[in-house]
Amino acid sequence: MRKSYNLKSIESIENQLSMIKKTTSGLFRNNSAKEEPTIRVEDDRTGMSSETLKRAFLDNLFYIQGINRSDASNYDYYVALAYTIRDRLLHRFLKTTDTYKKNRTKIVCYLSAEFLMGRHLGNNLVNLDIYQEIEEVLKELGLDLEELLEQEPDPGLGNGGLGRLAACFLDSLASLEIPAIGYGIRYEFGIFYQLIRDGWQAEIPDNWLRFGNPWELPRPDETVEIKLGGHTQGYHDSKGQYRVSWIPDRTVVAIPHDTPVPGYKTNTVNPLRLWKAEASEAFNFEAFNAGNYDRAVEEKINSETISKVLYPNDNTPAGKELRLAQQYFFVSASLQDLIRLHLRNNTSLDNFHERFAIQLNDTHPAIAVAELMRLLIDEHGMEWTQAWDITQKTLSYTNHTLMPEALEKWSVNLMEKLLPRHMEIIYHINHLFLENVRSWYHENHEIIDQVSLIEEGEDKKVRMAHLACVGSHAINGVAALHTELLKQDTLRAFAFLWPEKFFNKTNGVTPRRWILLSNPLLSKLITSKIGDGWLKDLNQMRQLEKFVDDAQFCSEWREIKKANKQRLAEHIFKKLGIEVDVNSIFDVQVKRIHEYKRQHLMVLHIIDLYNRIKRNPDADIYPRTFIFGGKAAPGYFMAKLIIKLVNSVAEVVNSDPDVRGRLKVIFLPNFNVSLGQKIYPAADLSEQVSTAGKEASGTGNMKFAMNGALTIGTLDGANIEIREEAGAENFFLFGLTAEEVYRRKAEGYNPHSYYEQNQELRDVIDRIKDGTFSHGNTELFKPIVDQLLYDDPYMLMADYHSYIECQKQVAITYRDQEKWTRMAILNSARMGKFSSDRTIKEYCDEIWKVSPVKIKLES
């Protein structure tokens, strides 16, 4: 059984002993009939003593699962344990929300289409600081905590870095005791479960809710209605003011489900509120009685579709409409919820912006600009000027992309059909905004065209990033280079108009999940040397630098890495039946599959090594295990073809007797948070090879580095800052800079010339062309080959030679294990900047203007 190393300070142990000694009777204590009940820290129902935990666990097995131990499965035990832990979160959760309400605290509201939280159980045990106690309690009952942790499905609430970042931010907000609410959608099926069939990605439903979710709390009494479609109608109110009423075609009900999100060793437990869509009238009894059974449930089916699947394929008009409906659904529900919360303690909405700081995580929630205006003006009778002032002061916008195609634009025709009132508001916002621009810049048509919220053309479109920029008081990028490129290129005109609006907030990840929970062996070693303060202040990891010349420490570091590699190797064998060498270099790229992330550059390197072996079977090539993981969007053909190429190369390389195990290629299907927790600690080399100027930030690069993997990468996204922090000597750099990429394209980039001039590259491309990896089918990978030779938008050919030479340096360095270990330790020790705690502190100080609020529990 894998050991757990959730280490405690002396102070926390003393607190635990003090709590165990207490005797209590009942959940509430009343000092007088007039006093409200007081929630206690330690009581017989939710105590933290081993005996209380054991009794609560067995009670939940019997009373919640309704099953005896003799018949219980591991899943039954998991659910019983989940409810046991949730019970211990609830008094903190209720006290947190009660404190915010009473203190009229300013609250951060994080609106995101994705929250890729990962499994809750292990993370909650860590943050409640009871991992070790629970492990011991279960051991006494003959159960293995590790086996129970594996029973929990990964919540299907996200796809990639956007959702993982949002999850890290919620963890940091609670750990820093910042009042916050996360708002999103309770997707029934998530994005999809990825299978690999004959090397191709296959998508099946990710039915993560099939057995329910013990962590969520449905709140049907706080349901809100969402309007869709229809038309608008003008009228004059009782004061003679012109108003507009929206008469919808249909309404959808949004039902909130709250998940408690605890901070690490704090009493703060903030809510993640996710909205489920249901029909306002779920069953048409008249239609049923008439024998029209399909129509009887038609509205139910149509309404519930909104919260069925993350990112429905928008290659069709129906898909586009559904995706826009999703975005509006959760934004409207969240804003209505906040207005309800505000009016519970305030007589008007005049100070709404003083109570809430709403962050738009990318453009998915950008419709919030128009929706907040609609709610303030149409529903609450506010004048336009005041409503606009409040909207701008409340909202702030995070941009996550430099890719023009990823900046959402919605057809005006679709907007008018689905959100007719919002289209009117957007037109008026644009009219007033452009009037100001004209007065500032004297009819400068170029800048007016650049900043308009409407993209002109045969099919007019609403530029959602522009709407977010105009309607927010702050705009931020997520890495230093990204923010500069936003200001110089993507959002250049807005940076020219409002330079004071632009901020950089380099992303970060939580060390609690991504080191403590994922890598308990390393966590124990670090804590044994510098104490456990690093978990709340990752800059303390710098203290590890003094151990780089300590032979014993370095030896332990290597043994931990090998143990983590062994754990991953066992997982690979269990899932794929492939044996890998734990002494080989674990060379890893796990992230969303996209051409700009250049997974196929890594494939070209594999083929180059394979060619060297085929030319000389005795070639001195240091053994490598290449590990890929990630999902391609269902409608993204080239990304899916890259997955097929990886698996086709694996099929040939892994079975060729000439290779003799020196190369292994692995594609681990259905990459998610729990799989990441196995991969990041095991990696030796982190592949961050996107074309310079294309990646906004990246967060996987940070998780790898924190866990002792060295990075091979371009000067892109947060790689630049990782290299600055770790030291150039501890980073494997290759490739063109963003400026060089731009210049080469401007000069006329010819990828075919690289093929002609580099024999090794030519041999690699020819291997793909001649059908070696496609059973003689020369057409299968022709789209990839043709793009590389004649278009190459992401400049693999230009970076190929530099990448191969850098990989040779990786192999040379890895042979010197003492040098590699020194580099890895320094790399990890210098990653303090990339804690999401630092990122959140910067948001709080510079954008949200919020402060920590301590949650005090009665003792």
Secondary structure, DSSP 8 states (H G I E B T S, - for coil): ---------HHHHHHHHHHHH----SSEE-SSTTS--EEBSS-TTT--SHHHHHHHHHHHHHHTS---GGG--HHHHHHHHHHHHHHHHHHHHHHHHHHHHHHT--EEEEE-S------HHHHHHHHHT-HHHHHHHHHHTT--HHHHHTTS-------SHHHHHHHHHHHHHHHTT--EEEEEE--SS-S-EEEEETTEEEEE---TTTT--TT-EE-GGG-EEEEES-EEEEEE-TTS-EEEEEE-SEEEEEEEEEEEEE-TTSS-EEEEEEEEEEESS---HHHHHTT-HHHHTHHHHHHHGGGTSSS---SSHHHHHHHHHHHHHHHHHHHHHHHHHHHHH-S-STTHHHHEEEEEESSTTTTHHHHHHHIIIIIT---HHHHHHHHHHHEEEE-----GGGS-EEEHHHHHHH-HHHHHHHHHHHHHHHHHHHHHHTS-HHHHHHH-SEE-SSS-EEEHHHHHHHH-S-EEESSHHHHHHIIIIITHHHHHH-GGGEEE----B-HIIIIIIT-HHHHHHHHHHH-SGGGT-GGGGGGGGGGTT-HHHHHHHHHHHHHHHHHHHHHHHHHH-----TTSEEEEEES---GGGTHHHHHHHHHHHHHHHHH-TT-----EEEEEE----TT-HHHHHHHHHHHHHHHHHTT-TTTTTSEEEEE-SS--HHHHHHHGGG-SEEEE---TTT----SHHHHHHHTT-EEEE-S-TTHHHHHHHH-GGGSEE-S--HHHHHHHHHH---HHHHHHH-HHHHHHHHHHHTTTTTTT-SSTTHHHHHHHHHT-TT-HHHHHHHHHHHHHHHHHHHHSHHHHHHHHHHHHHT-GGGBHHHHHHHHIIIII---------B-
